[in-house]
Amino acid sequence: MNQTPRANRKHIVLYGKTNSGKSSIFNALLGQDVSIVSSVKGTTTDPIIKSMELIPFGPVVVIDTAGLDDKTELGELRIKQSLKMLQRADYALYIMDANDIDEMAYKKMADDFKKFNIAHSLVINKVDSITEEKVQALKEKYKEAVFVSVHDEDSITHLKNVLIDKLKSQETEKTILGDLVPYNGTVVLVIPLDSEAPKGRLILPQVQVIRDCLDHGIKSYVVRDTELEEALKDLKQIDLVITDSQIFKKVDSLVPEEIMLTSFSILFARYKGELDVFLEGISAIKNLSENAKILIAESCSHTSSHEDIGKVKIPSMLQKKLGKRLVFEFTAGHDFPEDLKQYDLIIHCGGCMMNEKAMKTRIKICQENHIKITNYGIVLAYLTGILDRSIKIFQKNNLN
């Protein structure tokens, strides 16, 4: 994997009214013409998403959105799609045309940024089209704003530098395993190669865990479940075994009780979400009634099969465990229902294809609607009777 996955990149979203110059700034930031630029209002329809390297900060995702005052026939739908990007935004740029200073529109959007806990910068664009006297007056009024023109390369460079400084100030060093396993420690990764595994490669969570081990000087051993028993005999000291959730029970029976055990899904529940919230979500399972409605949420879209964890295994195991008929609905990718009150429980995947902000926003939406949310790996550990064991590594380090 030569590129940083989008899920691990900071997401920068551009907002503003139609013809404020969002697409021109989007193209200037990228250094290439990706968004169509036109004087015709409503040119940008669906959000345009592009990965780039913001040197020297690193890999980011930049998202161009439709104008927030789009009056075209499909304008309402376009605005709705634009606002949905708030769930994914780590940082926002609000673009205002120097010839159209609409303070009310900006304040309304600033309230949304605050609601979703998104830091932002006001960018006043097209300053080359107004007098110097007007520019100075705007600078007096909007002291924190960034003033740019896409025809002035220095102003775009200044905007990039502001972005870099703001993103750096947000940075916190996060690790998947570095605070759980000591330097020079040993972990065993158990990876089944079944029909769900992509041929010729590992899936993203497995790659990320291996990389985190390398970053923190942790020795990692990768084996299939069929070779696990022999691998355990070969190694003198093992700090942690990490398994794919679907073979939790089998791995639990093979790994001695004194060796810590968890799953990739539970690791990512802590890494990108809030493990305590997901664990609390398990309490809702015991109280599910006949015909209770459960949403199974995937962060990626893929073809399901008879082995699919979310669509097949979890529903089957849940109904068998409770002895009740349950109603399941499924979402994939970045689709997430606005009305959650119809559900009795949300069961989410590990979220490896989502950025941390998007995952935490979903958790916040569930909490605001008083709906319990939990995670694939935690549910499977609970249903197989090994939940206590699978979270012991976090309790030991007091890192729930």
C-alpha positions in Angstrom: 0.0 0.0 0.0 1.9 3.0 -1.3 -0.6 5.7 -0.4 -2.1 6.7 3.0 -5.7 5.5 3.0 -8.3 8.3 3.0 -9.5 7.1 6.4 -6.2 8.1 7.9 -6.1 11.5 6.3 -7.3 14.8 7.8 -10.4 15.9 5.9 -10.7 19.6 4.8 -14.1 20.7 3.5 -14.8 23.9 1.5 -18.1 25.7 2.1 -19.6 28.9 0.9 -22.3 30.4 -1.3 -22.5 29.7 -5.0 -19.9 31.6 -7.1 -17.8 32.4 -4.0 -14.9 30.7 -5.7 -14.8 27.5 -3.7 -13.9 25.4 -6.8 -11.2 27.8 -7.9 -9.6 27.6 -4.4 -10.0 23.8 -4.4 -8.1 23.6 -7.7 -5.5 26.1 -6.5 -4.9 24.0 -3.3 -4.5 20.9 -5.4 -2.4 22.5 -8.1 -4.6 21.0 -10.8 -8.0 21.6 -12.4 -10.3 19.0 -10.7 -13.5 21.0 -10.1 -15.2 22.7 -13.0 -15.0 26.5 -12.6 -17.8 28.6 -14.1 -19.7 31.8 -13.5 -22.9 29.8 -13.9 -24.4 29.2 -10.4 -24.7 25.6 -9.3 -21.8 24.3 -11.4 -20.6 22.1 -8.5 -23.2 19.4 -7.8 -22.1 16.5 -5.7 -19.1 16.9 -3.4 -15.8 16.4 -5.1 -13.3 14.5 -3.0 -9.5 14.5 -3.7 -6.5 13.3 -1.8 -3.3 15.3 -1.8 -0.1 15.9 0.1 -0.1 19.2 2.0 3.6 19.6 2.4 5.1 19.6 5.0 2.0 18.6 7.1 1.3 15.3 5.2 -1.6 13.5 3.5 -5.0 15.2 3.6 -8.4 14.9 1.8 -9.9 18.1 0.3 -13.6 18.2 -0.4 -15.3 20.8 -2.6 -19.1 21.2 -2.0 -22.1 22.8 -3.7 -23.1 26.3 -2.9 -25.2 26.7 0.2 -27.6 29.0 -1.5 -28.1 26.8 -4.6 -31.5 27.7 -6.0 -31.5 25.2 -8.9 -34.1 22.5 -9.2 -31.8 20.0 -7.4 -30.4 22.6 -5.1 -32.0 21.3 -1.9 -30.5 17.9 -2.5 -27.1 19.3 -3.3 -27.1 21.4 -0.1 -28.1 18.4 1.9 -25.1 16.4 0.5 -22.8 19.4 1.2 -23.9 19.6 4.9 -23.5 15.8 5.2 -19.8 16.4 4.7 -19.8 18.1 8.2 -19.8 14.6 9.7 -16.4 13.9 8.0 -14.7 17.3 8.3 -11.7 17.7 10.5 -11.3 21.3 9.4 -13.4 23.6 7.3 -12.8 26.6 5.0 -15.7 29.0 4.6 -15.2 30.9 1.3 -16.7 34.4 1.0 -16.7 36.5 -2.1 -15.2 39.9 -1.4 -18.0 41.3 -3.6 -20.7 39.5 -1.6 -20.1 39.9 2.1 -23.0 37.9 3.6 -22.4 37.9 7.3 -25.7 36.2 8.2 -24.9 33.2 5.9 -21.4 32.9 7.4 -22.7 33.1 11.0 -25.3 30.3 10.2 -22.5 28.1 8.9 -20.2 28.9 11.8 -23.0 27.7 14.1 -23.0 24.4 12.2 -19.2 24.2 12.6 -19.5 24.7 16.3 -22.3 22.0 16.5 -20.1 19.4 14.9 -17.0 20.6 16.8 -15.1 21.6 13.6 -12.4 24.2 13.6 -12.6 26.5 10.6 -11.1 29.5 8.8 -12.9 32.3 7.0 -11.4 32.9 3.6 -12.3 36.1 1.8 -11.7 35.4 -1.9 -11.4 37.6 -5.1 -9.7 40.4 -3.3 -8.1 41.3 -6.6 -11.5 42.5 -7.8 -12.0 45.2 -5.1 -10.2 48.3 -4.2 -7.3 48.3 -1.7 -9.4 50.6 0.5 -12.1 47.9 0.6 -9.6 45.2 1.3 -8.3 47.2 4.3 -11.8 47.8 5.6 -12.5 44.0 5.4 -9.3 43.2 7.2 -10.3 45.6 10.0 -13.6 43.9 10.3 -12.5 40.2 9.9 -9.1 40.2 11.6 -8.8 36.4 11.6 -9.8 35.9 8.0 -7.4 34.8 5.2 -7.5 37.0 2.2 -6.8 35.4 -1.2 -7.0 35.6 -4.9 -6.5 32.5 -7.1 -4.5 34.8 -9.4 -2.0 35.6 -6.6 0.1 32.5 -5.9 1.5 34.0 -2.7 -1.9 34.3 -1.2 -2.7 30.7 -1.9 0.7 29.7 -0.4 -0.3 31.8 2.7 -3.7 29.9 2.8 -1.8 26.6 2.7 0.5 27.7 5.5 -2.5 28.7 7.7 -4.0 25.3 7.0 -0.8 23.5 8.0 -0.5 25.5 11.2 -4.1 24.9 12.2 -3.9 21.1 11.4 -0.7 20.8 13.3 -2.3 22.4 16.4 -4.9 19.7 16.2 -2.5 16.8 16.0 -2.3 14.3 18.8 -0.1 11.2 18.6 -2.4 8.3 18.3 -1.4 4.6 18.3 -3.2 1.3 17.9 -0.9 -0.8 20.0 2.0 1.4 21.1 0.4 2.1 24.5 -0.7 -1.5 25.0 2.4 -3.5 24.2 5.9 -2.5 25.4 8.8 -1.8 23.1 10.4 -5.0 21.9 7.1 -6.8 22.9 5.5 -9.6 20.8 2.1 -9.8 19.2 0.6 -12.5 17.1 -1.8 -11.6 14.4 -4.3 -14.4 13.4 -5.6 -13.9 9.9 -8.0 -16.4 8.3 -7.7 -16.6 4.5 -11.3 -17.4 3.6 -13.5 -16.2 0.8 -13.9 -12.7 2.3 -10.1 -12.1 2.2 -8.9 -10.1 -0.9 -6.7 -12.4 -3.0 -3.0 -11.4 -2.8 -3.3 -8.8 -0.1 -4.2 -8.1 3.5 -7.1 -5.9 4.5 -6.6 -2.4 5.8 -6.8 -3.0 9.6 -4.3 -5.8 9.4 -1.8 -3.6 7.4 -2.3 -0.7 9.9 -1.6 -2.9 12.9 1.5 -4.3 11.3 2.7 -0.7 10.5 1.9 0.4 14.1 4.0 -2.5 15.4 6.9 -1.3 13.2 6.6 2.3 14.4 6.8 1.3 18.0 9.4 -1.5 17.9 6.9 -4.3 18.5 7.6 -7.7 17.0 4.7 -9.0 15.0 4.0 -12.5 13.8 1.3 -13.2 11.2 -0.2 -16.6 11.0 -3.4 -18.3 9.8 -5.7 -19.8 12.4 -4.7 -23.3 11.1 -1.0 -22.6 12.1 -1.7 -20.8 15.3 -1.2 -23.7 17.7 2.3 -24.4 16.3 3.2 -20.7 16.3 2.3 -20.4 20.0 4.7 -23.2 20.8 7.5 -21.5 18.8 7.3 -18.2 20.7 8.7 -17.9 24.2 6.9 -14.7 25.2 3.7 -13.3 23.8 2.2 -10.0 25.0 -1.0 -10.1 22.9 -2.8 -12.2 20.3 -5.0 -10.3 17.9 -7.6 -12.2 15.8 -10.1 -11.6 13.2 -13.5 -11.5 14.9 -15.1 -14.2 12.9 -12.8 -16.9 14.4 -12.8 -15.4 17.9 -14.1 -18.6 19.6 -11.7 -20.9 17.8 -8.7 -18.7 18.7 -9.9 -18.3 22.3 -9.8 -22.1 22.7 -6.2 -22.3 21.3 -4.6 -19.4 23.2 -3.7 -20.1 26.9 -5.7 -18.0 29.4 -2.5 -16.2 30.6 -2.0 -14.6 27.2 -3.9 -11.5 26.4 -6.4 -11.8 23.5 -8.4 -9.2 21.5 -9.6 -8.6 17.9 -8.8 -6.1 15.2 -12.3 -4.8 15.4 -12.1 -4.1 19.1 -8.7 -2.4 18.6 -10.3 -0.1 16.1 -13.3 0.5 18.3 -10.8 2.2 20.7 -8.6 3.7 18.0 -11.3 5.5 16.1 -14.3 5.5 18.4 -15.0 5.3 22.1 -14.6 1.9 23.5 -16.5 2.6 26.7 -19.5 3.7 24.6 -19.4 0.5 22.5 -19.1 -1.7 25.6 -22.1 0.1 27.2 -24.0 -0.7 24.0 -23.9 -4.4 24.8 -26.4 -3.7 27.6 -29.0 -3.0 25.0 -28.8 -6.6 23.6 -30.1 -8.1 26.8 -33.2 -5.9 26.6 -34.1 -6.4 23.0 -37.7 -7.4 22.6 -39.4 -9.5 19.9 -39.2 -7.7 16.5 -36.7 -5.2 17.9 -35.2 -3.1 15.0 -31.4 -3.2 14.6 -29.2 -1.2 12.2 -26.1 -2.9 11.0 -23.7 -0.1 9.7 -20.7 -0.8 7.4 -18.2 1.8 6.6 -17.3 0.3 3.3 -19.3 -1.2 0.4 -18.6 -4.8 -0.6 -20.3 -7.8 -2.1 -21.8 -9.9 0.7 -21.6 -13.7 0.8 -22.8 -16.5 3.0 -19.8 -15.7 5.3 -20.5 -12.0 5.7 -20.1 -10.9 9.3 -22.5 -8.0 9.3 -25.3 -9.3 7.0 -25.2 -12.9 7.9 -23.3 -14.0 11.0 -24.2 -11.4 13.5 -27.9 -11.4 12.7 -28.0 -15.2 12.9 -26.0 -15.4 16.1 -28.0 -12.7 17.8 -31.4 -14.3 17.1 -30.1 -17.7 18.2 -28.7 -16.2 21.4 -31.9 -14.3 22.3 -34.4 -16.8 20.9 -36.3 -13.9 19.3 -37.1 -12.7 15.9 -35.3 -9.4 15.2 -35.6 -7.0 12.3 -32.4 -5.9 10.7 -31.6 -3.0 8.3 -28.3 -2.4 6.7 -26.3 0.7 5.5 -22.9 0.9 3.8 -20.3 3.5 3.1 -21.1 7.0 4.3 -24.8 6.6 4.3 -26.2 6.9 7.8 -29.8 7.5 8.6 -30.8 10.9 10.0 -33.7 9.4 12.0 -32.3 6.9 14.4 -35.2 6.8 16.8 -36.8 3.9 14.9 -33.9 1.7 16.0 -33.3 -0.2 19.3 -29.6 -0.7 18.7 -26.9 0.3 16.2 -24.1 -2.3 15.5 -21.2 -0.7 13.6 -18.2 -2.3 11.8 -14.7 -1.5 12.9 -14.7 1.7 10.8 -11.3 1.2 9.1 -12.6 3.0 6.0 -13.8 6.0 7.9 -11.8 8.8 9.4 -11.9 9.2 13.2 -14.1 12.4 12.9 -16.8 10.6 11.0 -16.9 7.7 13.5 -17.1 9.9 16.5 -19.8 12.0 14.8 -21.9 8.9 14.4 -21.4 8.0 18.0 -22.5 11.6 19.0 -25.6 11.3 16.8 -26.5 8.1 18.5 -26.0 9.6 22.0 -28.1 12.6 21.1 -30.9 10.2 20.0 -30.5 8.1 23.1 -29.7 5.0 21.0 -27.1 2.5 22.1 -24.3 1.8 19.6 -21.7 -1.0 19.7 -19.2 -2.7 17.4 -18.9 -5.9 15.4 -16.0 -7.3 17.4 -17.5 -6.5 20.7 -20.8 -8.1 19.8 -19.0 -11.2 18.5 -16.9 -11.4 21.7 -20.1 -11.1 23.8 -22.0 -13.7 21.8 -19.2 -16.2 22.0 -18.8 -15.6 25.8 -15.3 -14.1 25.7 -16.0 -10.4 26.0 -14.3 -10.0 29.4 -11.2 -11.7 28.1 -11.0 -9.6 24.9 -11.0 -6.2 26.8 -8.6 -7.3 29.6 -5.7 -5.8 27.7 -7.3 -2.3 27.9 -8.3 -2.7 31.6 -4.8 -3.8 32.4 -3.4 -0.6 30.9 -6.4 1.5 32.1 -6.9 2.6 28.5 -10.6 2.1 27.8 
